[in-house]
Amino acid sequence: MKIYKRILAGIALGSLLFTQAPVYTQAVEAVGEIVEMPVDNRPNYAIYVNRSTNCVTVKVINEDSTETAVKSMICSTGRNGHRTPVGTFSTSDYYDWRLMVDGTYGRYAVRFNNRIMFHSVPYYSKREDNLEYEQYNLLGENASLGCVRLAVADAKWIYDNCRKGTKVVVYENEEDYGEPGKPAPIRIDVDSPFRGWDPTDPIEINPWRNNNEQ
């Protein structure tokens, strides 16, 4: 009987040891060492997408929980039959290139609602000079399959500056352009030899960077 009780006690103790999760604070204990967790010191932002005006407003969340507008972007949300869902979401996955449902590619894609993402205007292939320039000229209008399309510079800004878990609010208000207002769109001349490039792309070899033609 004593041996039986000792076995039961040993099983109970072993179960306790293996079911209690460790409490992590500022470091994670690995095999034989302490690994410091990286600290994300980027500001905490909130992104507001008005699907009626196709305007994005980025606000920084202050320490007192108030919000201050710091940036606005022109965008294309979902067209009829593919309207971008309204609601409050948060960013999750980040991709420098992402294959889209129609076989095109989006750059600097940031997921915030299942299959709905921020990303650049689509490219025909995974090349910086193969932009769907006719779709680029629709920025500011409802044109996507549900995602929020942006110029490359704006998509990259969200990709670089908004950490995972950033709040995203999609709403509808035909009179609200947010602060500091809706930017004027850049249009690409369809006869330009540079038409396959996004004019805002900061990549060094972008021909728009050293040319006044737009």
N, C-alpha and C positions, 0 to 999 in steps of 0.2 A: 504493500500500500504506500509506504514512504517513497519507494522508487517511482511509483506511478505519479504521486503528487509532484515529485521533483521534475519529471518529464513534462507534466502539464505546465508547471511554473516556467520551465525553460522555453516551451513553445510560446507562452504568453509574452515573455520578455523579448524573444526574437521577433515576434509579430510587432511589438511596440517599436523596436529599433528600426524595423524596415518600413513601417507605415508612417512614422513621424517625419514630415518634410523639414529640411533645414530652413532656417530663417535667414534670408539674404539681406544685407544692408548695403554697404558700399563696395563690397568685394565678393567674388565668387571663389570658393575653395576648389582647386583642381587637385590632381594627383601630385602630392609633394610640394605644392606651391600655392600662393595666393595671387589670383589674377584680378587686377583692378578693373572695374567696369568703366567704360568711357563715359564721360559726362558731356551731354549735348547742351552747349551754351548758346545755341541759337535762340532768338526771340520766339515767343509763343504767338503764332498768328491764327487768325480765323479768316476763311475765304468765303465770300458771299457771291453767288452766281444768280443773276437775274435772267431767267430764260426768256422773258418778254423783250428786254432791251438788248440782250446778248452782250452784257457787260459784267465783268468780274471786278469785285472790290476786295482788296486785301487789307485787313486791319490787324494791328498789333494789339495783343491783350496786355494791358498794363497790370502792375502789381495790385492795384485796387479793383481789378476785374473790369474796369472800363475798357473800351476799345477805341483806338484811334486809327482812322484810315491812313494808309501809307502808300498805296499803289492801286491803280485801276488798269484793266486790260480789256481789249476788245476780244470777243470770242464768237464762236458759232455753237449753239446748243442744238438739240434734236429738232429735225423738221417734222412736219405733220406725219402722224403714224409712228413716230419714233421720239416723241417728246422726252426730254431729260426729266427723270422723276424728281418731284419736289420733296423736300424733307431735310433733316439734319443728319449728316454722316461724318465719317472721319477717314483720313488717308491711311492706306495700308501698304500696298506693294508699289515699288518704284522700279522703272525699267528705262534704260537709255534708248533702246529700240524695242518696239512691241508690235508683233503681228496682229493686225486687226481682223475682225470677222469677215470682211470682204476681200481679204488677201492683200491689202495695202499695209504700210508700216507707219506707225506713229513714233515720234521721237520724244524723249523725256516724259514718258507716260507715268502718271501717278493715279493709282486706283483709289476710289473713295466710296463706291457703292456697287458691290458685285462686279458686273462687267462694265460699269460706267467709270470712265477715267478722264483726267485732264491729259491732253497730249497735243502735239503739233498738228498742223494740217497734214493730211496723209501724203505719203510718198509712194510712188509706184513700186519701188524696190528699196532695199536697204542701202541707199546711196544719198548723200547730202545734195546731189545735183539732180535728183529725179522727183522733184516736188510736183504734186497735182496743183499747178499754178491757177487753174480755173477755180478750184475749190478755195485756194488762198484768197482769191478776190471776192469770196462770199463771206469773209470774216465780218462780223457785225450783223449777220442774218442767220436765221434758223436753217442749218444745212447738214447737220451730222446725223448719224444713226443712233444718237442718244448721248454720246460722249461730249465733252466740252473741248472744242478745238481752239487752239491758241497759236499765235505766232511763235516761232522757235524761241526767241528771246524770253517771252513770257512763260512758256512751258518750262524752259530751263530754270527760270527764276523760282518757280514753285518747286521743281525737282531739287534745286540746290538749297533753298532756304526754309522750306516748310517740312518740319520733321514728321516722322510717322505718328499718326494720331491727331494731326491737325484737324480742327473742326471745319466742316464744309456745309454751308447752308445753301440749298437751291430753292429759289422762290420765284414768284411771278408778280410783277408790278410794272405796268406799262408806263408809268410816270416817273419811276425811280431809276436814276442813272448812278446813284451812289456818289461818294466822294473819292477822288476829285473830279468826277464826271467821266463820260464815255470818250475814250481817245478816238481821234480820227483814224480811219483805216488807211493802210498803205496798199496801193494797188499795183499789180505787176502788169506791164505792157506785154500782151500775149505775143507780140512780134519781137520782143527783146531776146538776144542770144543768152541772156542770163535768167530766163524765165523759170528754169528748173531749180533755181536757188531761192530760199527764203531770204528776203532782204535784211531781216533782223538777225540772221544766224551769225554768231560771233566767231565762227571758225575762221582761221587766218586766211584760208584759200578762197573764201567766199568772194566772187568777183564784184559783188555790189559794194564791198568795203572800200574799193579804190576807184569807184566809178559813180558819177553823179546821175546816171540814167536810172529812173525808177518808174 
